[in-house]
Amino acid sequence: MILQAHLHSLCLLMLYLATGYGQEGKFSGPLKPMTFSIYEGQEPSQIIFQFKANPPAVTFELTGETDNIFVIEREGLLYYNRALDRETRSTHNLQVAALDANGIIVEGPVPITIKVKDINDNRPTFLQSKYEGSVRQNSRPGKPFLY
């Protein structure tokens, strides 16, 4: 169990450094409403963003549709610990708040939206073996033609 915790911490540190720690605004920044897009099926323990809060904030709290997938660490690192599946949930609506040493909210909560992008990992299914349809000449683009 200790080895697993060390490996998890090492993995997070490597991802933390590899994702551009310190590049203000791109991978880290203030507590504000944000939207992130993540492809389904990617390896877990990927850092999404590092939130920063002004004193007296000392820790962060994550609430909402976490599905036990999304985690925020004390330092504000938001990451996911399981691969995402768009067919299960296409959008996760979360809230992040900054807390002081007494657990009182000093910033936020702010909405964080995680949109799961499809990688087309499922074969299409059809109810019939053959479909026939027609399109009228000069039909407007985007108009349905087969029901």
N, C-alpha and C positions, 0 to 999 in steps of 0.2 A: 504494500500500500504506500509506503514511504517512497519507494522507487517510482511508482506511478505519479505521485505528487511532484517529485523532482523533475520527471520527464515533462509533465504538464507545464510546470513553471518555466523550464528551459525552452519548450516549444513556444510559449507565449512571449518570452523574452526575444527569441529569434524573430518571430513574426513582428514584434514590436519594433525591433531595429530595422527589419527589412521593409516595413511599410512606410518608412519615412518619418520616424519620430522627429519632432522638432520643426517640421515644415508647417508652420502656422497656417491654418485655413484649409489645407489640403487633407491632412490626416489628424489634425488636432485643432481644437479651438474652443470658444466659449459655449456655454450652455444656451442653446437657442433651438427653435423648431428646425428639424432637418428631415430629409428624405434620402434613403439609400436604396440602391438597386443591387441585388445580389443574384447571381445565377444559381439555380438549384443544383444540387449534387456536388458542390465544391467541398473540399476537405474541411472538417470541423476545426475549431480553435483558431479561426481567422479573425483578426482584429478588424473591426469596422471603423472605429473612430476613437479618439481619446478626448473626452470632455474635460475642460478646465473651468474651475470656478474660483471666484474671488473669496478671500477670507471674510467671514469666519468659517466658510465651508471646509470640511475636512474629509467628507466621504460622499458617495452617491447612492441613490436608490433607483431601481428600475421596476416599473409596474406595467400592467397592461397585458397584452396578448403575447407573453413571453413563451408560452408552451414549454417551459423548462428548456428552451433552446438558447435563448439570449441571456447573457450575464453581463453585469457591470461590476468591475472591481473597484476597490476603495480609491485607487488613483484615477478613476474615470475611464478606464479601458472598457469599451463596449465590444463584445465579441460573441460569436455563436459557437456552441459546443457540439452540435450535430448538423449533419448535412440537411439543407432545406429541400422541401418537396412542394413545388407549385401546385400540384394536384391536390395536396392536403390543405394548403392555405397559400393564397397568392399575395396577401398583404398582412403584415403584422403591425398593429398599432400599439406603440409603447409610449411610456412617459418616463422622463428622467428628471430627478430632483437632486439638488445639492443640499446636504445636511451639515449642521454644525456638530460639535463634539457631544452635544446632548441629544442628538437625533432629531432636532427641530429643522424643518425646511427653511433654508435661507435664500434659495434660488429655485425657480420652477414651481411645479413641474412643467416641462415643455414637451410637446408631442414629437415623437420620433416615429417615422413611418419606414418600414422595411418592405420594399416591393421585391417579390421573388420572380426572377426572370426565367422563362421556360427554355429548356434546352432540347425540347422535342424528343424526350426519352421514352415515349409510349407510342406503340403502333396504333394507327387509326383503326376504328372498328366500324363496320357497316351492317345495317339490318338486312340489306338485299345484296344479291351477288351482282346485279346490274342496275344502273340508273340511266334514264334517258331524259333529255330536256332540250329546250330550244331557246334561242335568244333572238328577240326582234331586232331588225336592222335599226341602227341609230339609237339603241337603248342607252340610257344614262349609265355611266360607270358606277359601280357600287350597288346597283339595284338587284335584288334577288331574282333568280330565274329558275330555280329548282326547289320545289317544296316537298 
